[in-house]
Amino acid sequence: MNKSELIKTLSEENNIAIEEATMMVNVFVDSMKDALAEGNRVEIRGFGSFKMKEYEGYTGRNPKTGEVVTVHPKHLPFFRAGKELKEFLNS
């Protein structure tokens, strides 16, 4: 499911306009992005949690050319599925 499909489903299941569903999804996603950018953890009970992980830089190799390259440190989002989601998917 992508963002457009989520908006369409929200609109259809709650009998609301596509524009309203779009606004709701955008506010939800933007709030999560803002919280993660501030270094906060985002937890949705029964679904899972998101947090930022820091990765140190390292020296790697371009797999095509074999050239040595420096990979800079980075921050990446990390998702951990919640217990209820795991149980739902494995039942």
DSSP file (Angstrom, degrees, kcal/mol; ACC not computed):
  #  RESIDUE AA STRUCTURE BP1 BP2  ACC     N-H-->O    O-->H-N    N-H-->O    O-->H-N    TCO  KAPPA ALPHA  PHI   PSI    X-CA   Y-CA   Z-CA
    1    1 A M              0   0    0      0, 0.0     2,-0.2     0, 0.0     0, 0.0   0.000 360.0 360.0 360.0 131.2    0.0    0.0    0.0
    2    2 A N     >  -     0   0    0      1,-0.0     4,-2.2     0, 0.0     5,-0.2  -0.492 360.0 -89.6-105.1-178.6    1.3    3.4   -0.9
    3    3 A K  H  > S+     0   0    0      1,-0.2     4,-2.4     2,-0.2     5,-0.2   0.890 124.9  51.3 -60.7 -42.4    0.3    6.9    0.3
    4    4 A S  H  > S+     0   0    0      1,-0.2     4,-2.3     2,-0.2    -1,-0.2   0.896 110.6  48.7 -63.2 -40.6   -2.3    7.4   -2.4
    5    5 A E  H  > S+     0   0    0      2,-0.2     4,-2.5     1,-0.2    -1,-0.2   0.880 110.1  52.0 -66.7 -37.9   -3.9    4.0   -1.6
    6    6 A L  H  X S+     0   0    0     -4,-2.2     4,-2.6     2,-0.2    -2,-0.2   0.919 110.3  48.6 -63.0 -44.1   -4.0    4.8    2.1
    7    7 A I  H  X S+     0   0    0     -4,-2.4     4,-2.4     2,-0.2    -2,-0.2   0.923 112.1  48.7 -61.7 -45.1   -5.7    8.2    1.4
    8    8 A K  H  X S+     0   0    0     -4,-2.3     4,-2.6     2,-0.2    -2,-0.2   0.915 112.6  47.7 -62.7 -43.9   -8.3    6.5   -0.8
    9    9 A T  H  X S+     0   0    0     -4,-2.5     4,-2.8     2,-0.2     5,-0.2   0.919 112.1  49.6 -63.8 -44.4   -9.0    3.8    1.8
   10   10 A L  H  X S+     0   0    0     -4,-2.6     4,-1.3     1,-0.2     6,-0.2   0.909 113.0  47.8 -60.3 -42.9   -9.3    6.4    4.6
   11   11 A S  H  X>S+     0   0    0     -4,-2.4     5,-1.8    -5,-0.2     4,-0.6   0.933 115.7  43.0 -63.9 -47.7  -11.7    8.4    2.5
   12   12 A E  H ><5S+     0   0    0     -4,-2.6     3,-0.6     1,-0.2    -2,-0.2   0.907 114.5  48.1 -68.4 -43.3  -13.9    5.5    1.5
   13   13 A E  H 3<5S+     0   0    0     -4,-2.8    -1,-0.2     1,-0.2    -2,-0.2   0.730 121.8  34.9 -73.4 -21.0  -14.0    3.8    4.9
   14   14 A N  H 3<5S-     0   0    0     -4,-1.3    -1,-0.2    -5,-0.2    -2,-0.2   0.301 103.6-123.3-115.1   8.0  -14.9    7.0    6.8
   15   15 A N  T <<5 +     0   0    0     -3,-0.6     2,-0.3    -4,-0.6    -3,-0.2   0.912  64.1 137.0  49.2  51.1  -17.0    8.7    4.1
   16   16 A I      < -     0   0    0     -5,-1.8    -1,-0.2    -6,-0.2    -2,-0.1  -0.850  60.4 -88.5-121.9 161.6  -14.9   11.8    3.9
   17   17 A A     >  -     0   0    0     -2,-0.3     4,-2.3     1,-0.1     3,-0.2  -0.314  32.3-120.3 -67.0 149.1  -13.6   13.8    1.0
   18   18 A I  H  > S+     0   0    0      1,-0.2     4,-2.8     2,-0.2     5,-0.2   0.876 114.5  56.5 -56.0 -39.6  -10.3   12.9   -0.6
   19   19 A E  H  > S+     0   0    0      1,-0.2     4,-2.2     2,-0.2    -1,-0.2   0.898 108.1  46.4 -62.2 -41.2   -9.0   16.3    0.2
   20   20 A E  H  > S+     0   0    0     -3,-0.2     4,-2.2     2,-0.2    -1,-0.2   0.910 113.3  48.4 -68.1 -42.4   -9.7   15.8    3.9
   21   21 A A  H  X S+     0   0    0     -4,-2.3     4,-2.5     2,-0.2     5,-0.2   0.894 110.6  52.3 -63.8 -39.8   -8.2   12.4    3.9
   22   22 A T  H  X S+     0   0    0     -4,-2.8     4,-2.6    -5,-0.2    -2,-0.2   0.925 109.5  48.8 -61.3 -45.4   -5.1   13.7    2.2
   23   23 A M  H  X S+     0   0    0     -4,-2.2     4,-2.5     2,-0.2    -2,-0.2   0.907 111.3  50.1 -61.6 -42.3   -4.7   16.5    4.8
   24   24 A M  H  X S+     0   0    0     -4,-2.2     4,-2.2     2,-0.2    -2,-0.2   0.927 112.9  45.2 -63.2 -46.3   -5.1   13.9    7.6
   25   25 A V  H  X S+     0   0    0     -4,-2.5     4,-2.8     1,-0.2     5,-0.2   0.912 113.3  50.5 -65.4 -42.1   -2.4   11.6    6.2
   26   26 A N  H  X S+     0   0    0     -4,-2.6     4,-2.8    -5,-0.2     5,-0.2   0.905 110.5  48.7 -63.7 -41.5   -0.1   14.5    5.4
   27   27 A V  H  X S+     0   0    0     -4,-2.5     4,-2.2     2,-0.2    -1,-0.2   0.916 113.2  48.7 -63.1 -42.8   -0.4   15.9    9.0
   28   28 A F  H  X S+     0   0    0     -4,-2.2     4,-1.9    -5,-0.2    -2,-0.2   0.949 115.7  42.0 -61.2 -51.0    0.3   12.4   10.4
   29   29 A V  H  X S+     0   0    0     -4,-2.8     4,-2.5     1,-0.2    -2,-0.2   0.916 115.2  50.1 -66.0 -43.8    3.3   11.7    8.2
   30   30 A D  H  X S+     0   0    0     -4,-2.8     4,-2.6    -5,-0.2    -1,-0.2   0.878 109.1  52.4 -63.5 -37.8    4.7   15.2    8.7
   31   31 A S  H  X S+     0   0    0     -4,-2.2     4,-2.2    -5,-0.2    -1,-0.2   0.901 110.5  48.0 -64.1 -40.9    4.4   15.0   12.4
   32   32 A M  H  X S+     0   0    0     -4,-1.9     4,-2.4     2,-0.2    -2,-0.2   0.925 112.3  48.8 -65.2 -44.2    6.3   11.7   12.4
   33   33 A K  H  X S+     0   0    0     -4,-2.5     4,-2.5     1,-0.2    -2,-0.2   0.915 111.7  49.5 -61.9 -43.2    9.0   13.2   10.3
   34   34 A D  H  X S+     0   0    0     -4,-2.6     4,-1.6     2,-0.2    -1,-0.2   0.916 111.0  49.4 -62.6 -43.8    9.3   16.2   12.5
   35   35 A A  H  <>S+     0   0    0     -4,-2.2     5,-2.6     1,-0.2     4,-0.2   0.921 113.2  46.3 -62.6 -44.2    9.6   14.1   15.6
   36   36 A L  H ><5S+     0   0    0     -4,-2.4     3,-1.5     1,-0.2    -1,-0.2   0.895 109.1  54.8 -65.4 -39.8   12.3   11.9   14.1
   37   37 A A  H 3<5S+     0   0    0     -4,-2.5    -1,-0.2     1,-0.3    -2,-0.2   0.815 105.8  53.3 -63.2 -30.1   14.2   14.9   12.9
   38   38 A E  T 3<5S-     0   0    0     -4,-1.6    -1,-0.3    -5,-0.2    -2,-0.2   0.475 124.2-106.2 -82.2  -2.7   14.2   16.3   16.4
   39   39 A G  T < 5S+     0   0    0     -3,-1.5    -3,-0.2     1,-0.3     2,-0.2   0.554  74.8 138.7  90.7   8.3   15.7   13.0   17.6
   40   40 A N      < -     0   0    0     -5,-2.6     2,-0.3    -6,-0.2    -1,-0.3  -0.489  53.0-120.0 -86.2 157.6   12.5   11.7   19.3
   41   41 A R        -     0   0    0     -2,-0.2     2,-0.5    10,-0.1    10,-0.2  -0.751  20.2-148.0 -92.9 142.2   11.1    8.2   19.1
   42   42 A V  E     -A   50   0A   0      8,-2.6     8,-3.1    -2,-0.3     2,-0.5  -0.962  16.2-174.7-114.8 121.3    7.7    7.6   17.5
   43   43 A E  E     -A   49   0A   0     -2,-0.5     2,-0.6     6,-0.2     6,-0.2  -0.966  13.5-171.7-121.1 129.3    5.6    4.8   19.0
   44   44 A I  E >>  -A   48   0A   0      4,-3.1     3,-2.5    -2,-0.5     4,-2.1  -0.929  32.6-126.3-116.8 103.2    2.3    3.6   17.6
   45   45 A R  T 34 S+     0   0    0     -2,-0.6     4,-0.0     1,-0.3    -2,-0.0  -0.169  92.1  15.0 -53.1 134.3    0.9    1.1   20.1
   46   46 A G  T 34 S+     0   0    0      1,-0.1    -1,-0.3    35,-0.0    35,-0.0   0.313 128.6  55.5  84.2  -8.7   -0.1   -2.2   18.5
   47   47 A F  T <4 S-     0   0    0     -3,-2.5    35,-2.6     1,-0.3     2,-0.3   0.725 103.7 -95.3-117.6 -60.1    1.9   -1.3   15.3
   48   48 A G  E  <  -AB  44  81A   0     -4,-2.1    -4,-3.1    33,-0.3     2,-0.3  -0.976  29.0 -89.5 162.7-172.8    5.5   -0.5   16.1
   49   49 A S  E     -AB  43  80A   0     31,-2.5    31,-2.7    -2,-0.3     2,-0.4  -0.962  19.4-152.0-135.1 151.7    8.0    2.2   16.8
   50   50 A F  E     +AB  42  79A   0     -8,-3.1    -8,-2.6    -2,-0.3     2,-0.3  -0.936  21.4 162.2-118.8 142.1   10.4    4.4   14.8
   51   51 A K  E     - B   0  78A   0     27,-2.1    27,-3.0    -2,-0.4     2,-0.4  -0.971  37.5-105.7-150.8 164.7   13.7    5.9   15.9
   52   52 A M  E     - B   0  77A   0     -2,-0.3     2,-0.4    25,-0.2    23,-0.0  -0.763  28.9-160.6 -94.3 137.9   16.8    7.3   14.4
   53   53 A K  E     - B   0  76A   0     23,-2.8    23,-2.5    -2,-0.4     2,-0.5  -0.945  10.4-139.3-116.6 141.0   20.0    5.4   14.3
   54   54 A E  E     - B   0  75A   0     -2,-0.4     2,-0.4    21,-0.2    21,-0.2  -0.849  15.2-165.0-100.4 132.4   23.4    6.9   13.8
   55   55 A Y  E     - B   0  74A   0     19,-3.2    19,-2.1    -2,-0.5     2,-0.1  -0.962  16.7-129.5-117.3 133.3   25.9    5.1   11.7
   56   56 A E        -     0   0    0     -2,-0.4     2,-0.1    17,-0.2    15,-0.0  -0.365  30.1-100.7 -76.2 158.4   29.6    5.9   11.7
   57   57 A G        +     0   0    0     16,-0.1     2,-0.3    -2,-0.1    15,-0.2  -0.351  45.1 175.4 -73.3 159.8   31.5    6.6    8.5
   58   58 A Y  E     -C   71   0B   0     13,-1.9    13,-3.4    -2,-0.1     2,-0.6  -0.968  35.9 -98.2-156.5 168.3   33.7    3.9    7.0
   59   59 A T  E     +C   70   0B   0     -2,-0.3    11,-0.2    11,-0.2     2,-0.2  -0.858  49.7 169.2 -96.3 123.4   35.9    3.1    4.0
   60   60 A G  E     -C   69   0B   0      9,-3.1     9,-2.3    -2,-0.6     2,-0.4  -0.504  28.3-115.8-120.9-170.0   34.1    1.1    1.5
   61   61 A R  E     -C   68   0B   0      7,-0.3     7,-0.2    -2,-0.2     6,-0.1  -0.998  22.0-119.6-135.6 134.5   34.5   -0.1   -2.1
   62   62 A N     >  -     0   0    0      5,-3.1     4,-2.9    -2,-0.4     5,-0.2  -0.622  24.8-147.8 -69.4 118.9   32.6    0.6   -5.2
   63   63 A P  T  4 S+     0   0    0      0, 0.0    -1,-0.2     0, 0.0     0, 0.0   0.771  92.2  48.0 -65.2 -24.8   31.4   -2.9   -6.3
   64   64 A K  T  4 S+     0   0    0      1,-0.1    -2,-0.0     3,-0.1    -3,-0.0   0.924 128.6  18.1 -79.3 -46.8   31.5   -2.0  -10.0
   65   65 A T  T  4 S-     0   0    0      2,-0.1     3,-0.1     0, 0.0    -1,-0.1   0.657  91.2-128.3-102.5 -18.0   34.9   -0.4  -10.2
   66   66 A G     <  +     0   0    0     -4,-2.9     2,-0.1     1,-0.3    -2,-0.0   0.477  55.3 152.8  81.1   1.2   36.6   -1.6   -7.1
   67   67 A E        -     0   0    0     -5,-0.2    -5,-3.1    -6,-0.1     2,-0.4  -0.395  49.7-116.2 -67.5 138.8   37.5    2.0   -6.3
   68   68 A V  E     -C   61   0B   0     -7,-0.2     2,-0.3    -3,-0.1    -7,-0.3  -0.621  40.1-178.0 -76.2 130.0   38.0    2.8   -2.6
   69   69 A V  E     -C   60   0B   0     -9,-2.3    -9,-3.1    -2,-0.4     2,-0.6  -0.946  26.8-124.6-130.6 151.4   35.4    5.3   -1.4
   70   70 A T  E     -C   59   0B   0     -2,-0.3     2,-0.6   -11,-0.2   -11,-0.2  -0.850  19.6-153.4 -95.9 124.5   34.7    7.1    1.9
   71   71 A V  E     -C   58   0B   0    -13,-3.4   -13,-1.9    -2,-0.6     3,-0.1  -0.880  18.8-136.4 -98.4 121.3   31.2    6.6    3.2
   72   72 A H        -     0   0    0     -2,-0.6   -17,-0.0   -15,-0.2   -14,-0.0  -0.335  27.8 -89.7 -76.2 155.7   30.2    9.5    5.5
   73   73 A P        -     0   0    0      0, 0.0     2,-0.3     0, 0.0   -17,-0.2  -0.286  54.4-176.1 -58.9 150.3   28.4    9.1    8.8
   74   74 A K  E     -B   55   0A   0    -19,-2.1   -19,-3.2    -3,-0.1     2,-0.5  -0.978  28.9-131.4-149.7 161.4   24.6    9.1    8.5
   75   75 A H  E     +B   54   0A   0     -2,-0.3   -21,-0.2   -21,-0.2   -23,-0.0  -0.970  30.2 179.9-113.6 127.1   21.3    9.1   10.4
   76   76 A L  E     -B   53   0A   0    -23,-2.5   -23,-2.8    -2,-0.5     2,-0.1  -0.973  29.8-111.7-130.5 144.6   18.7    6.6    9.2
   77   77 A P  E     -B   52   0A   0      0, 0.0     2,-0.4     0, 0.0   -25,-0.2  -0.471  30.5-160.3 -72.2 145.7   15.2    5.8   10.4
   78   78 A F  E     -B   51   0A   0    -27,-3.0   -27,-2.1    -2,-0.1     2,-0.4  -0.995   0.9-156.9-129.8 132.0   14.8    2.4   12.0
   79   79 A F  E     -B   50   0A   0     -2,-0.4     2,-0.5   -29,-0.2   -29,-0.2  -0.918   5.8-170.5-112.7 134.5   11.4    0.6   12.5
   80   80 A R  E     -B   49   0A   0    -31,-2.7   -31,-2.5    -2,-0.4     2,-0.1  -0.986  24.7-128.1-122.9 121.1   10.7   -2.1   15.0
   81   81 A A  E     -B   48   0A   0     -2,-0.5   -33,-0.3   -33,-0.2     2,-0.1  -0.370  25.8-119.8 -66.8 142.7    7.4   -4.0   14.7
   82   82 A G     >  -     0   0    0    -35,-2.6     4,-2.3   -38,-0.1     5,-0.2  -0.347  23.5-106.9 -79.4 163.8    5.3   -4.1   17.8
   83   83 A K  H  > S+     0   0    0      1,-0.2     4,-2.6     2,-0.2     5,-0.2   0.901 118.1  51.1 -58.1 -45.8    4.2   -7.4   19.5
   84   84 A E  H  > S+     0   0    0      1,-0.2     4,-2.4     2,-0.2    -1,-0.2   0.889 110.5  49.0 -63.3 -39.6    0.6   -7.1   18.3
   85   85 A L  H  > S+     0   0    0      2,-0.2     4,-2.4     1,-0.2    -1,-0.2   0.921 111.7  49.3 -65.6 -43.5    1.6   -6.6   14.7
   86   86 A K  H  X S+     0   0    0     -4,-2.3     4,-1.5     1,-0.2    -2,-0.2   0.931 112.8  47.0 -60.1 -46.0    4.0   -9.5   14.8
   87   87 A E  H  < S+     0   0    0     -4,-2.6     4,-0.3     1,-0.2    -1,-0.2   0.901 111.7  51.2 -64.2 -40.6    1.3  -11.8   16.4
   88   88 A F  H >< S+     0   0    0     -4,-2.4     3,-0.9     1,-0.2    -1,-0.2   0.911 112.4  45.6 -61.5 -43.8   -1.3  -10.6   13.8
   89   89 A L  H 3< S+     0   0    0     -4,-2.4    -1,-0.2     1,-0.2    -2,-0.2   0.723 115.8  46.5 -73.9 -21.5    1.1  -11.4   10.9
   90   90 A N  T 3<        0   0    0     -4,-1.5    -1,-0.2    -5,-0.2    -2,-0.2   0.254 360.0 360.0-105.4  12.0    2.1  -14.8   12.2
   91   91 A S    <         0   0    0     -3,-0.9    -1,-0.2    -4,-0.3    -2,-0.1   0.464 360.0 360.0 -95.2 360.0   -1.4  -16.1   13.1
